[in-house]
Amino acid sequence: MENCIFCKIIRKEMPADLKYESDTVVVFPDINPSADIHLLIVPKKHIGGIKDLNESHGLLLAEIFQVASKLAAENNLENGLYRVAVNAGKAQHVPHLHFHLLGGQWKKMI
């Protein structure tokens, strides 16, 4: 999807404060955070949403949750309150699969 904002960030056509990057995943802060720590974990390959996942995405999903765990530790969230969330349908504002790592005080529900 050429005009997808996350694809533009991945291609470095739009600036983002990357907190993590691998061959398959990038992580950057949400521009409208819902918690003290609100990071987006985004696959580099454009996947529209949950409905577009299949068995071939198993390793990618495992990496996403491993990255979430690593970032939770780096942000001192391991023993505190944090969650990983994924939105779908109309709740998914950007049509590119992504996961929210939220920690600390929640400002609002996503």
C-alpha positions in Angstrom: 0.0 0.0 0.0 1.9 3.0 -1.3 0.1 5.7 0.8 0.1 3.8 4.1 1.7 6.1 6.8 3.4 3.1 8.4 4.8 2.0 5.1 6.2 5.5 4.5 7.9 5.4 8.0 9.3 1.9 7.2 10.7 3.2 3.8 12.1 6.3 5.7 10.0 8.7 3.7 8.5 10.0 6.9 10.5 10.7 10.1 10.0 8.5 13.2 11.9 8.0 16.4 12.7 4.3 15.9 13.1 2.5 19.2 13.9 -0.8 17.6 14.4 -2.2 14.1 15.0 -5.6 12.7 14.7 -7.0 9.2 11.0 -7.6 9.7 9.8 -5.2 12.5 10.1 -1.5 13.5 9.0 0.1 16.7 8.3 3.8 17.3 6.2 5.9 19.7 2.5 6.5 19.0 1.9 10.1 18.0 -1.2 10.2 20.2 -0.2 8.2 23.2 -2.8 6.5 25.4 -0.3 5.7 28.2 3.0 7.0 29.7 4.7 4.5 27.4 2.9 3.8 24.2 5.0 2.2 21.5 3.8 0.7 18.1 5.3 -2.5 17.0 4.8 -2.7 13.2 5.7 -5.4 10.7 7.8 -4.1 7.8 5.7 -6.2 5.4 2.4 -4.5 4.8 -0.3 -6.7 6.3 -3.7 -5.0 6.4 -4.9 -6.4 9.7 -5.7 -9.5 11.7 -8.0 -10.8 9.0 -5.0 -11.0 6.6 -2.9 -13.2 8.9 -2.3 -16.8 8.0 0.0 -19.7 9.2 2.9 -18.2 7.3 3.0 -15.3 9.7 3.8 -17.5 12.8 7.5 -16.5 13.1 6.6 -12.8 12.6 4.1 -12.9 15.4 6.5 -14.7 17.7 9.1 -11.9 16.9 6.6 -9.2 17.7 5.8 -10.6 21.1 9.5 -11.2 21.8 10.2 -7.5 20.9 7.3 -6.5 23.2 8.8 -8.4 26.1 12.3 -6.9 25.4 10.9 -3.4 25.3 8.8 -3.9 28.4 12.1 -4.9 30.2 14.0 -1.9 28.7 11.2 0.4 29.9 11.1 -1.1 33.4 7.6 -2.5 32.9 8.2 -6.2 33.5 6.9 -6.1 37.1 4.4 -3.3 36.6 1.3 -2.8 34.7 1.6 -3.1 30.9 -0.2 -4.7 28.0 0.1 -5.5 24.3 -3.0 -4.7 22.3 -4.0 -5.0 18.7 -7.0 -3.3 17.2 -9.2 -4.6 14.4 -12.1 -3.5 12.2 -13.1 0.2 12.7 -11.0 0.4 15.8 -7.9 0.0 13.6 -7.2 3.6 12.5 -4.2 2.8 10.2 -4.8 -0.1 7.8 -1.5 -1.8 8.6 -1.3 -4.5 11.2 0.4 -3.1 14.4 0.6 -3.8 18.1 0.5 -1.3 20.9 2.8 -1.7 23.9 1.3 0.3 26.7 2.7 0.8 30.1 2.6 3.1 33.1 -0.5 5.3 33.6 -3.2 5.0 31.0 -4.5 8.3 29.7 -7.4 6.7 27.8 -8.4 3.4 26.3 -7.3 2.6 22.8 
